[in-house]
Amino acid sequence: MWSNPELENRIETAVAWLREQAANAKARGLVVGLSGGVDSAVVAGLCKGAFPENSIGVIMPSQSAPEDREDALLAAETYGLKVVEVGLEEVHQGILEKVQDGLQEQGLSFEGQLSQGNLKARLRMATLYTVANALNYLVVGTDNAPESYTGYFTKYGDGGVDVLPISSLTKAEVRAWAAQLGLPDKLVNRVPSAGLWPGQTDENEMGITYDHIDRYLLGEEISAEEIAKIEKLHRQSEHKRHTPPALDLPKLKKL
């Protein structure tokens, strides 16, 4: 199936790891959100390899570009992966309107773009866990190494998952795995976007390319300005990579 023995071995290791994680959790299978991007397409292939009969992709449009759905379906079709589609536009818009109205009643402003984007990611997380709970599956995340390091994910959104099989892969490695898994070039070379609002792209939002983040993580040379930007993103997002801090008060013997 695969032409590169080294990549084949790494992919098989990831597939075996997913089976092990599911067994440890006593889960029957795996679910992944399909965005149309290369990261979710690669993870979908790993899920299908680990559980050929008990894996499923979920497409969750919400004011999404038509090509997002088309590419998500293309990835699923490539593997023969079962797909469920859950439209989130109405519930997403309904929550936004209620929040905006409530804040305005209190004389408070509503910062729309980031709020609506994060809400969309968190609704997708809740949807994936609803599917996972119904089937006793694990939710498989799609964050790669640059996203994990810079915190380019929504806390309790796409960051809310059970397992992360590709979080050690650079973006270039993800694309190599995609090609090795037989995904069409259209998906392998797709412009990365979380689909959080029209025209949104990952690199424009971060202000730096995946290629340069890859190079930094690999210890290669990039500009001092880019290093500072990457490290700033890493520091600012540190809270996303840990459980919430808890106040530990001494126990009282008696009230």
C-alpha positions in Angstrom: 0.0 0.0 0.0 2.8 2.4 1.0 5.8 3.1 -1.2 8.2 4.5 1.5 9.1 1.9 4.1 10.2 4.4 6.7 6.9 6.3 6.5 5.0 3.0 6.4 6.6 2.0 9.6 5.8 5.3 11.3 2.2 5.2 10.2 1.8 1.6 11.4 3.2 2.7 14.7 0.6 5.4 15.0 -2.2 3.0 14.0 -1.0 0.5 16.7 -0.8 3.3 19.3 -4.4 4.3 18.6 -5.6 0.7 19.0 -3.7 0.5 22.3 -5.2 3.8 23.6 -8.7 2.6 22.7 -8.1 -0.7 24.5 -6.8 1.1 27.6 -9.9 3.2 27.7 -12.1 0.1 26.9 -13.4 2.0 23.9 -14.9 0.3 20.8 -13.6 2.6 18.1 -12.6 6.2 17.1 -14.2 9.4 15.9 -12.6 12.3 14.2 -13.9 15.7 13.0 -13.4 16.1 9.2 -12.7 19.7 8.3 -11.5 19.2 4.8 -7.9 19.9 5.7 -4.8 17.7 5.5 -4.4 17.2 9.3 -7.9 15.7 9.8 -7.6 13.7 6.6 -4.4 12.1 7.8 -6.0 11.3 11.2 -9.0 9.9 9.5 -6.7 7.5 7.7 -5.1 6.4 10.9 -8.5 5.9 12.5 -9.6 3.7 9.6 -6.4 1.7 9.8 -6.8 1.1 13.5 -10.6 0.3 13.4 -11.7 -0.5 9.9 -15.3 -1.2 11.0 -15.5 1.1 14.1 -14.2 4.5 12.9 -16.3 7.4 11.8 -15.7 10.9 10.5 -18.0 13.8 11.5 -18.5 16.8 9.2 -19.8 19.9 11.1 -20.6 22.8 8.7 -21.4 26.2 10.2 -21.2 29.0 7.7 -18.5 27.0 6.1 -17.1 27.2 2.5 -18.6 24.5 0.2 -15.2 23.2 -0.6 -14.6 22.3 3.1 -17.4 19.8 2.9 -16.3 18.6 -0.5 -12.8 18.0 0.7 -13.9 16.3 3.9 -16.1 13.9 1.8 -13.2 13.3 -0.5 -11.0 12.2 2.4 -13.7 9.9 3.7 -14.3 8.5 0.3 -10.5 7.8 -0.2 -10.5 5.5 2.8 -14.1 4.2 2.7 -14.7 5.9 6.1 -18.2 6.2 7.4 -19.4 9.8 7.7 -22.0 11.6 9.8 -22.9 15.2 9.0 -24.2 17.5 11.7 -25.0 21.1 10.7 -24.2 23.6 13.5 -25.1 26.9 11.9 -28.5 27.4 13.6 -27.3 26.6 17.1 -24.1 28.6 16.6 -26.0 31.6 15.4 -28.6 31.2 18.2 -26.0 31.2 21.0 -24.2 34.2 19.5 -27.4 36.2 19.3 -28.4 35.4 22.9 -24.9 36.3 24.2 -24.8 39.5 22.3 -28.3 40.5 23.5 -27.4 39.7 27.1 -24.2 41.7 27.0 -25.8 44.7 25.4 -28.5 44.7 28.1 -25.6 45.2 30.6 -24.0 47.9 28.4 -21.1 45.6 27.5 -19.5 45.3 24.1 -19.4 42.1 22.1 -16.1 41.2 20.3 -17.5 39.1 17.5 -14.9 37.5 15.3 -12.8 35.6 17.9 -15.8 34.8 20.0 -17.8 33.3 17.2 -14.7 31.4 16.0 -14.0 29.8 19.3 -17.7 29.0 19.9 -17.7 27.2 16.6 -14.7 25.1 17.6 -16.3 24.3 21.0 -19.6 23.3 19.4 -17.7 20.9 17.2 -16.0 19.5 20.3 -19.3 18.9 22.0 -20.7 17.3 18.9 -17.8 14.9 18.6 -18.2 13.9 22.2 -21.9 13.3 21.7 -21.1 10.9 18.9 -18.3 9.3 20.8 -20.4 8.8 24.0 -23.2 7.3 21.9 -20.8 4.7 20.3 -18.3 4.3 23.1 -15.5 5.7 20.9 -12.5 7.9 21.6 -12.3 11.4 20.1 -9.1 11.7 18.1 -7.5 15.1 17.8 -5.8 16.6 14.7 -3.3 19.1 16.1 0.2 18.9 14.6 3.5 19.9 16.2 3.4 23.6 15.1 -0.1 24.0 16.4 0.7 22.3 19.6 3.8 24.4 20.3 2.2 27.7 19.4 -1.1 27.0 21.0 -2.9 27.4 17.7 -6.0 25.6 18.8 -9.1 26.5 20.8 -9.1 25.6 24.5 -11.9 23.1 25.0 -12.5 23.3 21.3 -10.3 21.4 18.9 -8.0 21.1 21.9 -10.6 19.1 23.7 -9.9 15.5 22.6 -8.9 12.1 24.1 -5.8 11.3 22.0 -3.4 13.2 19.7 -1.6 10.9 17.2 0.1 13.5 15.0 1.1 16.2 17.6 4.8 15.4 17.1 4.7 15.8 13.3 5.8 18.9 11.5 3.4 20.2 8.9 5.8 18.9 6.2 5.6 15.5 7.8 1.8 15.6 7.9 1.8 16.3 4.1 4.2 13.4 3.6 2.0 11.0 5.6 -1.0 12.3 3.6 0.7 11.4 0.3 1.8 8.0 1.7 -1.8 7.3 2.7 -2.9 7.9 -0.9 -4.8 11.1 -0.4 -5.3 13.2 -3.5 -2.9 16.1 -4.2 -5.8 18.5 -3.7 -5.9 17.5 0.0 -2.1 17.1 0.5 -1.4 20.7 -0.6 -4.6 22.4 0.6 -4.1 25.8 2.2 -4.5 25.3 6.0 -7.6 26.9 7.5 -9.6 26.1 10.6 -12.7 27.5 8.8 -13.6 29.7 11.7 -14.7 32.6 9.5 -14.8 33.4 5.8 -11.3 33.8 4.3 -9.6 32.7 7.5 -6.2 30.9 7.0 -3.9 29.6 9.7 -0.8 31.3 8.6 -2.4 34.7 8.2 -3.8 34.5 11.7 -0.6 33.3 13.2 1.5 35.8 11.2 4.1 33.2 10.4 4.3 30.2 8.0 4.1 26.6 8.9 7.4 26.0 7.1 9.2 28.5 9.3 7.7 27.0 12.5 8.7 23.5 11.2 12.2 24.8 10.7 12.4 26.3 14.2 11.1 23.1 15.8 13.7 21.1 13.9 16.5 23.4 15.1 17.1 25.1 11.7 17.8 28.8 11.2 15.1 31.3 11.0 15.1 35.1 11.7 15.3 36.4 15.2 12.0 38.2 14.7 10.3 34.9 13.8 11.8 33.2 16.8 10.5 35.9 19.0 7.0 35.5 17.5 7.0 31.8 17.9 8.2 31.9 21.5 5.6 34.6 22.3 2.9 32.4 21.0 4.2 29.5 23.0 4.3 31.5 26.3 0.9 33.0 25.8 -0.7 29.6 25.1 1.0 27.7 28.0 -2.3 27.5 29.9 -3.8 25.5 27.0 -1.3 22.7 27.4 -2.1 22.1 31.1 -5.1 21.3 33.3 -6.6 24.3 35.1 -4.7 25.4 38.2 -6.5 24.4 41.4 -6.3 26.1 44.7 -5.1 23.6 47.3 -6.2 24.8 50.8 -5.2 23.0 53.9 -7.9 20.6 55.2 -9.9 21.7 58.2 -10.5 19.1 60.9 -13.7 20.6 62.0 -16.0 23.5 61.0 
